């Protein structure tokens, strides 16, 4: 199983790690941590050295109830950092965490390799057609509503079945527009309660019938620290436990804040031969 990033085929038959770089002041775990170029470069070099295949950069906070920002503000935060990283690390594979087609287009032009869209094209009618023209890998996540409204939209008759139908429909649209490399993300924490998140993790293997890679992003999320009665800062051990379960259930990409631990998790699970 491979995906084409900037002309290179990335083999994801062995799971890969996507390191998170938040350029937002209000992300739930590391918001405001990387305020200048030096801090960004140090963190990205650390993640690449520890084994990250992709670096996922977000400039719009999608945590529940986060403030909405303008397109111009998102560009201002994001595009200079993409240019900086591509200059400093020529081989870097940058994923842009955005739901806006203009941001996607300009970010790819600046040197990014793929797009990670929390809305699977549902928040911008031009997104999927734009990705088709750009011919880059596209991560489509399941969510209902927006980051501002999603926490009140976690009612389902049959959650797994509804998400499967959602992906079947969105993948069909993506194929119609010529997108070759589609990756699905079930969207832990997006329009889902803690109990629903654990049900989704338990049943991840049911999404393999879509015949596309699965990405899991559980890193330091509230499903971990609220269950354990701790904080996001104290949720690394819990993250590793749930990443292990995700890998056992067929995930191809782990999106994480802590790259070293995720790489170790993959190595150990691979040794089990599951």
C-alpha positions, -999 to 999 in steps of 0.1 A, spaced: 0 0 0 16 33 -11 7 70 -14 23 94 -38 38 124 -21 56 149 -44 66 121 -68 78 97 -41 59 66 -32 55 62 5 50 26 16 24 26 44 20 -12 46 42 -6 76 24 21 96 38 56 96 38 85 121 25 120 114 39 145 138 17 174 149 28 211 147 1 235 159 6 271 150 -25 281 169 -26 299 203 -55 279 216 -50 242 206 -60 219 235 -25 206 243 3 227 228 -15 259 218 9 289 216 40 267 222 57 274 189 57 312 186 88 319 166 108 303 137 135 289 161 109 271 182 93 257 151 126 245 135 137 229 167 105 210 172 102 198 135 139 187 135 131 167 167 101 150 151 119 142 119 149 128 138 126 107 159 110 91 128 81 112 117 73 105 80 48 134 78 45 168 96 10 179 100 7 217 103 -24 234 115 -31 271 118 -69 269 126 -77 253 160 -104 226 156 -108 218 193 -144 218 204 -156 254 208 -125 270 193 -126 305 180 -133 309 143 -105 328 124 -104 344 90 -88 329 59 -63 357 59 -52 350 95 -48 313 87 -26 321 57 -6 345 78 2 319 104 7 290 80 23 299 47 56 314 60 62 284 81 56 260 52 82 280 31 106 280 61 104 243 66 107 234 29 138 255 28 154 241 59 143 204 53 141 199 15 128 163 18 101 171 43 66 159 37 42 185 50 5 178 56 -17 209 58 -45 207 84 -71 229 67 -107 228 54 -103 257 31 -95 251 -6 -76 284 -11 -53 275 18 -48 240 4 -39 254 -30 -15 280 -17 1 256 8 8 230 -18 23 257 -41 46 266 -12 59 231 -10 35 210 11 27 174 1 -8 166 12 -40 179 27 -57 169 60 -93 181 60 -114 178 91 -146 182 71 -139 159 41 -149 188 18 -182 195 36 -171 230 48 -158 242 14 -176 232 -18 -144 237 -38 -121 216 -17 -124 182 -34 -122 196 -69 -91 215 -58 -74 184 -44 -82 166 -77 -64 193 -97 -35 194 -73 -32 155 -74 -20 152 -38 -30 127 -10 -62 137 8 -70 129 44 -108 131 49 -121 131 84 -156 124 98 -172 153 116 -207 168 119 -212 205 120 -182 227 127 -156 229 155 -179 255 171 -210 233 170 -199 196 168 -200 189 206 -238 191 205 -241 169 174 -232 134 187 -266 118 183 -265 86 161 -289 58 155 -260 35 146 -227 55 147 -204 31 130 -229 25 102 -235 62 97 -198 69 95 -193 41 70 -220 55 48 -204 90 52 -170 77 40 -185 57 12 -202 88 -2 -171 111 3 -147 86 -12 -170 83 -42 -170 121 -47 -132 121 -43 -128 94 -70 -151 114 -93 -127 143 -91 -97 122 -98 -82 120 -63 -60 88 -62 -47 88 -27 -75 90 -1 -69 84 36 -98 83 61 -98 95 97 -128 85 118 -125 117 138 -120 109 174 -135 136 195 -153 153 166 -191 151 172 -186 120 195 -188 115 232 -161 97 252 -181 65 251 -186 68 214 -149 74 209 -140 41 226 -167 23 206 -152 37 174 -117 26 184 -129 -9 192 -146 -12 158 -119 5 136 -113 -27 117 -148 -24 102 -136 6 82 -110 -15 63 -137 -25 38 -133 10 22 -99 -2 9 -81 30 18 -56 37 45 -69 47 80 -54 75 101 -60 77 138 -56 108 159 -61 101 196 -30 118 208 -35 133 243 -73 138 237 -100 141 263 -111 105 258 -79 96 275 -74 122 302 -110 126 312 -113 88 315 -82 87 337 -90 119 356 -58 136 346 -48 163 320 -36 164 284 -1 169 297 -3 136 316 -19 116 288 12 102 270 9 68 285 -28 66 277 -20 77 242 4 49 237 -21 23 249 -48 35 225 -23 38 196 -15 2 202 -52 -8 199 -55 14 168 -25 -4 152 -40 -38 161 -72 -27 143 -55 -19 111 -45 18 112 -18 29 87 -10 64 101 -7 76 137 -12 114 141 6 123 173 23 150 194 50 125 206 68 109 177 94 88 195 69 69 215 46 64 185 75 50 165 84 26 193 48 15 195 47 7 158 80 -13 161 67 -34 190 33 -41 174 49 -50 141 70 -76 160 38 -93 171 30 -99 134 -7 -90 138 
